[in-house]
Amino acid sequence: MEYRNLGNSGLQVSVVGLGCNNFGRRVDLDGTRAVIDACIDQGVNLLDTADVYGGEGASEELMGAALKGKRHQVVLATKFASPMGEGPMQQGGSR
């Protein structure tokens, strides 16, 4: 796998990353583990998720379980501020 520096952070990330938007919606915990393990085995270390992926944090929760004991092997990117509900405190980065 080829790696590149992530800005001036000192982190090196794989040129291929894994988008995790199907974890929780279409892929269960066993599937999440299988995909993440296969990626790590191939040298992929950049995983991308968001609070809205899978619905109400499901992707992040499944990834947390799948990465137990392996967190040091990946660079985990997540995003927030997309609407999680109808209320004013459920969107836009509100508390």
C-alpha positions as CSV (number, residue, x, y, z in Angstrom):
1,M,0.0,0.0,0.0
2,E,1.2,3.5,-0.7
3,Y,1.0,6.1,2.0
4,R,1.0,9.9,2.1
5,N,1.6,12.5,4.8
6,L,-1.6,14.0,6.2
7,G,-0.7,17.7,6.1
8,N,1.8,18.6,8.8
9,S,0.1,16.2,11.4
10,G,2.9,13.6,11.3
11,L,0.3,11.0,10.3
12,Q,0.7,8.8,7.3
13,V,-2.5,7.6,5.6
14,S,-3.1,5.1,2.9
15,V,-3.9,6.5,-0.5
16,V,-7.0,4.2,-0.4
17,G,-9.4,4.9,2.4
18,L,-12.5,3.1,3.5
19,G,-15.9,4.9,3.5
20,C,-18.0,3.4,6.2
21,N,-21.4,4.8,5.4
22,N,-23.0,1.4,5.0
23,F,-22.1,0.1,8.4
24,G,-25.2,0.0,10.5
25,R,-27.6,0.3,7.7
26,R,-26.7,-2.5,5.3
27,V,-23.8,-4.1,7.1
28,D,-24.1,-5.6,10.6
29,L,-21.3,-6.0,13.2
30,D,-19.9,-9.2,11.7
31,G,-19.8,-7.7,8.3
32,T,-18.2,-4.5,9.7
33,R,-15.5,-6.6,11.4
34,A,-14.9,-8.5,8.2
35,V,-14.5,-5.4,6.0
36,I,-12.3,-3.6,8.4
37,D,-10.1,-6.6,9.0
38,A,-9.7,-7.1,5.3
39,C,-8.8,-3.5,4.8
40,I,-6.2,-3.5,7.6
41,D,-4.7,-6.7,6.1
42,Q,-4.3,-4.9,2.8
43,G,-2.7,-1.9,4.4
44,V,-5.6,0.5,4.4
45,N,-5.4,2.6,7.5
46,L,-7.7,5.5,6.7
47,L,-11.3,5.0,7.8
48,D,-14.0,7.6,7.2
49,T,-17.4,7.8,9.0
50,A,-19.9,10.3,10.3
51,D,-22.6,10.5,13.0
52,V,-25.3,10.2,10.4
53,Y,-23.9,7.1,8.7
54,G,-26.1,4.1,9.5
55,G,-28.5,6.2,11.3
56,E,-28.0,7.9,14.7
57,G,-24.3,6.9,15.1
58,A,-24.7,3.3,14.2
59,S,-21.6,3.3,11.9
60,E,-19.5,4.8,14.7
61,E,-20.7,2.3,17.2
62,L,-20.1,-0.7,15.0
63,M,-16.7,0.6,14.1
64,G,-15.8,1.1,17.7
65,A,-16.7,-2.5,18.4
66,A,-14.9,-3.8,15.3
67,L,-11.7,-1.8,16.1
68,K,-11.4,-3.0,19.7
69,G,-7.8,-3.9,20.2
70,K,-6.9,-2.5,16.7
71,R,-7.5,1.2,17.1
72,H,-3.8,2.0,17.0
73,Q,-3.6,0.6,13.4
74,V,-5.9,3.1,11.8
75,V,-6.5,6.8,11.3
76,L,-10.2,7.4,12.0
77,A,-11.9,10.4,10.5
78,T,-15.4,11.4,11.4
79,K,-17.7,14.3,10.7
80,F,-20.6,16.0,12.5
81,A,-23.2,18.7,12.1
82,S,-25.5,16.9,9.6
83,P,-29.1,16.8,10.9
84,M,-29.7,13.9,13.3
85,G,-33.3,14.9,13.9
86,E,-35.9,17.6,13.5
87,G,-35.1,19.7,16.6
88,P,-32.9,22.7,16.6
89,M,-30.4,21.0,19.0
90,Q,-30.2,18.0,16.6
91,Q,-28.4,19.7,13.8
92,G,-25.7,22.1,12.8
93,G,-23.2,21.2,15.5
94,S,-25.5,22.1,18.4
95,R,-25.1,20.5,21.8
